Amino acid sequence: MVLLGHPDYYPRFGFRPAVELGITPPQPWGPQYFMARPLTAWHGSIRGEFRYARPFGDL
């Protein structure tokens, strides 16, 4: 699960910078703001650039 959020607020919910998990943001946001929380189905081999679903690109 990923989000853009304040690095002082979201870690209390288990989020951390996504780059620590090998996930890079789709736009040049500061890596401290693009955060991820691994869920139980997450596997360490899931890495790369995050992409929003196509409908979000149409907004």
Biopython code that builds the backbone (N, CA, C, O; Angstrom):
import numpy as np
from Bio.PDB.StructureBuilder import StructureBuilder

atoms = [
    (1, "MET", "N", (0.862, -1.146, 0.000)),
    (1, "MET", "CA", (0.000, 0.000, 0.000)),
    (1, "MET", "C", (0.916, 1.217, 0.000)),
    (1, "MET", "O", (1.851, 1.298, 0.797)),
    (2, "VAL", "N", (0.640, 2.176, -0.909)),
    (2, "VAL", "CA", (1.484, 3.372, -0.987)),
    (2, "VAL", "C", (0.646, 4.627, -0.810)),
    (2, "VAL", "O", (-0.568, 4.621, -1.012)),
    (3, "LEU", "N", (1.319, 5.700, -0.428)),
    (3, "LEU", "CA", (0.653, 6.999, -0.298)),
    (3, "LEU", "C", (1.672, 8.109, -0.343)),
    (3, "LEU", "O", (2.871, 7.880, -0.184)),
    (4, "LEU", "N", (1.189, 9.303, -0.559)),
    (4, "LEU", "CA", (1.990, 10.510, -0.391)),
    (4, "LEU", "C", (1.605, 11.060, 0.968)),
    (4, "LEU", "O", (0.430, 11.338, 1.211)),
    (5, "GLY", "N", (2.556, 11.218, 1.843)),
    (5, "GLY", "CA", (2.203, 11.670, 3.181)),
    (5, "GLY", "C", (3.361, 12.291, 3.923)),
    (5, "GLY", "O", (4.507, 12.251, 3.474)),
    (6, "HIS", "N", (3.046, 12.858, 5.049)),
    (6, "HIS", "CA", (4.052, 13.526, 5.875)),
    (6, "HIS", "C", (4.892, 12.485, 6.609)),
    (6, "HIS", "O", (4.350, 11.601, 7.272)),
    (7, "PRO", "N", (6.220, 12.591, 6.488)),
    (7, "PRO", "CA", (7.092, 11.582, 7.095)),
    (7, "PRO", "C", (7.097, 11.572, 8.616)),
    (7, "PRO", "O", (7.622, 10.631, 9.210)),
    (8, "ASP", "N", (6.536, 12.574, 9.263)),
    (8, "ASP", "CA", (6.441, 12.547, 10.722)),
    (8, "ASP", "C", (5.133, 11.938, 11.210)),
    (8, "ASP", "O", (5.000, 11.626, 12.393)),
    (9, "TYR", "N", (4.163, 11.765, 10.308)),
    (9, "TYR", "CA", (2.850, 11.292, 10.722)),
    (9, "TYR", "C", (2.618, 9.809, 10.395)),
    (9, "TYR", "O", (2.215, 9.036, 11.264)),
    (10, "TYR", "N", (2.870, 9.422, 9.153)),
    (10, "TYR", "CA", (2.476, 8.084, 8.702)),
    (10, "TYR", "C", (3.310, 6.917, 9.217)),
    (10, "TYR", "O", (2.798, 5.798, 9.225)),
    (11, "PRO", "N", (4.552, 7.096, 9.644)),
    (11, "PRO", "CA", (5.272, 5.943, 10.195)),
    (11, "PRO", "C", (4.569, 5.299, 11.388)),
    (11, "PRO", "O", (4.760, 4.108, 11.636)),
    (12, "ARG", "N", (3.774, 6.043, 12.120)),
    (12, "ARG", "CA", (3.060, 5.451, 13.265)),
    (12, "ARG", "C", (2.047, 4.387, 12.830)),
    (12, "ARG", "O", (1.572, 3.601, 13.649)),
    (13, "PHE", "N", (1.720, 4.371, 11.523)),
    (13, "PHE", "CA", (0.796, 3.378, 10.976)),
    (13, "PHE", "C", (1.524, 2.293, 10.184)),
    (13, "PHE", "O", (0.893, 1.503, 9.482)),
    (14, "GLY", "N", (2.842, 2.257, 10.296)),
    (14, "GLY", "CA", (3.620, 1.222, 9.630)),
    (14, "GLY", "C", (4.176, 1.614, 8.269)),
    (14, "GLY", "O", (4.765, 0.778, 7.583)),
    (15, "PHE", "N", (4.002, 2.869, 7.866)),
    (15, "PHE", "CA", (4.528, 3.322, 6.583)),
    (15, "PHE", "C", (5.975, 3.750, 6.745)),
    (15, "PHE", "O", (6.394, 4.220, 7.802)),
    (16, "ARG", "N", (6.725, 3.573, 5.670)),
    (16, "ARG", "CA", (8.111, 4.027, 5.622)),
    (16, "ARG", "C", (8.420, 4.428, 4.189)),
    (16, "ARG", "O", (7.640, 4.116, 3.289)),
    (17, "PRO", "N", (9.531, 5.108, 3.950)),
    (17, "PRO", "CA", (9.836, 5.501, 2.579)),
    (17, "PRO", "C", (9.829, 4.285, 1.647)),
    (17, "PRO", "O", (10.482, 3.278, 1.921)),
    (18, "ALA", "N", (9.097, 4.391, 0.565)),
    (18, "ALA", "CA", (8.952, 3.264, -0.358)),
    (18, "ALA", "C", (10.287, 2.844, -0.965)),
    (18, "ALA", "O", (10.475, 1.676, -1.302)),
    (19, "VAL", "N", (11.212, 3.789, -1.106)),
    (19, "VAL", "CA", (12.514, 3.429, -1.677)),
    (19, "VAL", "C", (13.238, 2.403, -0.813)),
    (19, "VAL", "O", (14.068, 1.650, -1.322)),
    (20, "GLU", "N", (12.942, 2.361, 0.479)),
    (20, "GLU", "CA", (13.541, 1.348, 1.352)),
    (20, "GLU", "C", (13.085, -0.054, 0.968)),
    (20, "GLU", "O", (13.757, -1.039, 1.275)),
    (21, "LEU", "N", (11.935, -0.141, 0.293)),
    (21, "LEU", "CA", (11.402, -1.429, -0.160)),
    (21, "LEU", "C", (11.680, -1.661, -1.645)),
    (21, "LEU", "O", (11.217, -2.645, -2.222)),
    (22, "GLY", "N", (12.438, -0.750, -2.262)),
    (22, "GLY", "CA", (12.762, -0.895, -3.676)),
    (22, "GLY", "C", (11.686, -0.376, -4.615)),
    (22, "GLY", "O", (11.676, -0.724, -5.795)),
    (23, "ILE", "N", (10.778, 0.454, -4.104)),
    (23, "ILE", "CA", (9.686, 1.000, -4.912)),
    (23, "ILE", "C", (9.950, 2.486, -5.116)),
    (23, "ILE", "O", (10.074, 3.241, -4.152)),
    (24, "THR", "N", (10.035, 2.897, -6.363)),
    (24, "THR", "CA", (10.318, 4.298, -6.665)),
    (24, "THR", "C", (9.042, 5.016, -7.077)),
    (24, "THR", "O", (8.146, 4.397, -7.651)),
    (25, "PRO", "N", (8.946, 6.312, -6.794)),
    (25, "PRO", "CA", (7.728, 7.064, -7.117)),
    (25, "PRO", "C", (7.584, 7.290, -8.621)),
    (25, "PRO", "O", (8.581, 7.315, -9.343)),
    (26, "PRO", "N", (6.344, 7.457, -9.097)),
    (26, "PRO", "CA", (6.109, 7.669, -10.520)),
    (26, "PRO", "C", (6.405, 9.097, -10.964)),
    (26, "PRO", "O", (6.458, 9.371, -12.163)),
    (27, "GLN", "N", (6.596, 9.998, -10.027)),
    (27, "GLN", "CA", (6.903, 11.396, -10.317)),
    (27, "GLN", "C", (8.001, 11.833, -9.360)),
    (27, "GLN", "O", (8.264, 11.153, -8.369)),
    (28, "PRO", "N", (8.648, 12.963, -9.645)),
    (28, "PRO", "CA", (9.791, 13.360, -8.806)),
    (28, "PRO", "C", (9.402, 13.937, -7.441)),
    (28, "PRO", "O", (9.793, 15.052, -7.094)),
    (29, "TRP", "N", (8.641, 13.177, -6.687)),
    (29, "TRP", "CA", (8.317, 13.581, -5.323)),
    (29, "TRP", "C", (9.511, 13.233, -4.448)),
    (29, "TRP", "O", (10.272, 12.319, -4.767)),
    (30, "GLY", "N", (9.675, 13.940, -3.373)),
    (30, "GLY", "CA", (10.741, 13.599, -2.442)),
    (30, "GLY", "C", (10.528, 12.193, -1.909)),
    (30, "GLY", "O", (9.407, 11.846, -1.537)),
    (31, "PRO", "N", (11.571, 11.377, -1.860)),
    (31, "PRO", "CA", (11.399, 9.992, -1.424)),
    (31, "PRO", "C", (10.863, 9.864, -0.005)),
    (31, "PRO", "O", (10.276, 8.839, 0.340)),
    (32, "GLN", "N", (11.055, 10.883, 0.818)),
    (32, "GLN", "CA", (10.537, 10.805, 2.184)),
    (32, "GLN", "C", (9.014, 10.930, 2.229)),
    (32, "GLN", "O", (8.401, 10.552, 3.228)),
    (33, "TYR", "N", (8.387, 11.454, 1.164)),
    (33, "TYR", "CA", (6.933, 11.644, 1.135)),
    (33, "TYR", "C", (6.187, 10.503, 0.445)),
    (33, "TYR", "O", (5.006, 10.285, 0.713)),
    (34, "PHE", "N", (6.863, 9.782, -0.431)),
    (34, "PHE", "CA", (6.242, 8.644, -1.108)),
    (34, "PHE", "C", (6.517, 7.428, -0.245)),
    (34, "PHE", "O", (7.634, 6.912, -0.214)),
    (35, "MET", "N", (5.484, 6.975, 0.458)),
    (35, "MET", "CA", (5.658, 5.963, 1.492)),
    (35, "MET", "C", (4.890, 4.693, 1.158)),
    (35, "MET", "O", (3.929, 4.706, 0.388)),
    (36, "ALA", "N", (5.339, 3.602, 1.755)),
    (36, "ALA", "CA", (4.688, 2.308, 1.541)),
    (36, "ALA", "C", (4.566, 1.571, 2.871)),
    (36, "ALA", "O", (5.348, 1.762, 3.801)),
    (37, "ARG", "N", (3.564, 0.739, 2.909)),
    (37, "ARG", "CA", (3.385, -0.153, 4.062)),
    (37, "ARG", "C", (3.235, -1.563, 3.509)),
    (37, "ARG", "O", (2.256, -1.856, 2.823)),
    (38, "PRO", "N", (4.175, -2.425, 3.793)),
    (38, "PRO", "CA", (4.052, -3.799, 3.300)),
    (38, "PRO", "C", (2.884, -4.515, 3.975)),
    (38, "PRO", "O", (2.733, -4.471, 5.195)),
    (39, "LEU", "N", (2.077, -5.163, 3.175)),
    (39, "LEU", "CA", (0.977, -5.972, 3.697)),
    (39, "LEU", "C", (1.422, -7.432, 3.746)),
    (39, "LEU", "O", (2.529, -7.747, 3.309)),
    (40, "THR", "N", (0.598, -8.312, 4.258)),
    (40, "THR", "CA", (1.014, -9.705, 4.456)),
    (40, "THR", "C", (1.366, -10.407, 3.151)),
    (40, "THR", "O", (2.192, -11.319, 3.164)),
    (41, "ALA", "N", (0.774, -10.020, 2.028)),
    (41, "ALA", "CA", (1.070, -10.662, 0.742)),
    (41, "ALA", "C", (2.324, -10.106, 0.080)),
    (41, "ALA", "O", (2.742, -10.612, -0.962)),
    (42, "TRP", "N", (2.934, -9.070, 0.667)),
    (42, "TRP", "CA", (4.112, -8.462, 0.062)),
    (42, "TRP", "C", (5.285, -9.421, 0.087)),
    (42, "TRP", "O", (5.482, -10.173, 1.041)),
    (43, "HIS", "N", (6.053, -9.377, -0.979)),
    (43, "HIS", "CA", (7.263, -10.199, -1.074)),
    (43, "HIS", "C", (8.416, -9.298, -1.491)),
    (43, "HIS", "O", (8.222, -8.395, -2.305)),
    (44, "GLY", "N", (9.582, -9.515, -0.969)),
    (44, "GLY", "CA", (10.747, -8.681, -1.238)),
    (44, "GLY", "C", (11.143, -8.572, -2.694)),
    (44, "GLY", "O", (11.902, -7.674, -3.060)),
    (45, "SER", "N", (10.647, -9.466, -3.533)),
    (45, "SER", "CA", (10.975, -9.392, -4.961)),
    (45, "SER", "C", (10.118, -8.365, -5.701)),
    (45, "SER", "O", (10.364, -8.086, -6.874)),
    (46, "ILE", "N", (9.121, -7.805, -5.031)),
    (46, "ILE", "CA", (8.270, -6.784, -5.647)),
    (46, "ILE", "C", (9.019, -5.464, -5.554)),
    (46, "ILE", "O", (9.104, -4.858, -4.486)),
    (47, "ARG", "N", (9.560, -5.027, -6.685)),
    (47, "ARG", "CA", (10.392, -3.818, -6.735)),
    (47, "ARG", "C", (10.147, -3.104, -8.048)),
    (47, "ARG", "O", (9.612, -3.682, -8.994)),
    (48, "GLY", "N", (10.543, -1.843, -8.099)),
    (48, "GLY", "CA", (10.468, -1.095, -9.344)),
    (48, "GLY", "C", (9.677, 0.194, -9.200)),
    (48, "GLY", "O", (9.337, 0.617, -8.095)),
    (49, "GLU", "N", (9.392, 0.807, -10.338)),
    (49, "GLU", "CA", (8.654, 2.066, -10.344)),
    (49, "GLU", "C", (7.166, 1.813, -10.124)),
    (49, "GLU", "O", (6.565, 0.965, -10.784)),
    (50, "PHE", "N", (6.588, 2.548, -9.202)),
    (50, "PHE", "CA", (5.153, 2.447, -8.946)),
    (50, "PHE", "C", (4.404, 3.119, -10.084)),
    (50, "PHE", "O", (4.809, 4.177, -10.566)),
    (51, "ARG", "N", (3.313, 2.503, -10.510)),
    (51, "ARG", "CA", (2.456, 3.097, -11.537)),
    (51, "ARG", "C", (1.018, 3.031, -11.068)),
    (51, "ARG", "O", (0.528, 1.999, -10.609)),
    (52, "TYR", "N", (0.360, 4.173, -11.200)),
    (52, "TYR", "CA", (-1.065, 4.214, -10.887)),
    (52, "TYR", "C", (-1.848, 3.490, -11.980)),
    (52, "TYR", "O", (-1.384, 3.392, -13.116)),
    (53, "ALA", "N", (-3.013, 2.990, -11.646)),
    (53, "ALA", "CA", (-3.889, 2.364, -12.641)),
    (53, "ALA", "C", (-4.245, 3.404, -13.699)),
    (53, "ALA", "O", (-4.329, 4.594, -13.398)),
    (54, "ARG", "N", (-4.451, 2.958, -14.927)),
    (54, "ARG", "CA", (-4.699, 3.838, -16.070)),
    (54, "ARG", "C", (-5.770, 4.898, -15.816)),
    (54, "ARG", "O", (-5.558, 6.044, -16.212)),
    (55, "PRO", "N", (-6.899, 4.595, -15.185)),
    (55, "PRO", "CA", (-7.908, 5.654, -14.973)),
    (55, "PRO", "C", (-7.385, 6.863, -14.200)),
    (55, "PRO", "O", (-7.869, 7.976, -14.406)),
    (56, "PHE", "N", (-6.410, 6.667, -13.319)),
    (56, "PHE", "CA", (-5.863, 7.795, -12.582)),
    (56, "PHE", "C", (-5.081, 8.731, -13.507)),
    (56, "PHE", "O", (-5.027, 9.937, -13.269)),
    (57, "GLY", "N", (-4.490, 8.189, -14.536)),
    (57, "GLY", "CA", (-3.779, 8.998, -15.504)),
    (57, "GLY", "C", (-4.685, 9.870, -16.343)),
    (57, "GLY", "O", (-4.248, 10.870, -16.912)),
    (58, "ASP", "N", (-5.961, 9.487, -16.419)),
    (58, "ASP", "CA", (-6.937, 10.259, -17.200)),
    (58, "ASP", "C", (-7.501, 11.438, -16.422)),
    (58, "ASP", "O", (-8.219, 12.259, -16.991)),
    (59, "LEU", "N", (-7.195, 11.540, -15.147)),
    (59, "LEU", "CA", (-7.742, 12.632, -14.334)),
    (59, "LEU", "C", (-7.086, 13.949, -14.634)),
    (59, "LEU", "O", (-7.436, 14.964, -14.032)),
]
sb = StructureBuilder()
sb.init_structure("model")
sb.init_model(0)
sb.init_chain("A")
sb.init_seg("    ")
for serial, (resi, resn, name, xyz) in enumerate(atoms, 1):
    if name == "N":
        sb.init_residue(resn, " ", resi, " ")
    sb.init_atom(name, np.array(xyz, "f"), 0.0, 1.0, " ", f" {name:<3s}", serial, name[0])
structure = sb.get_structure()
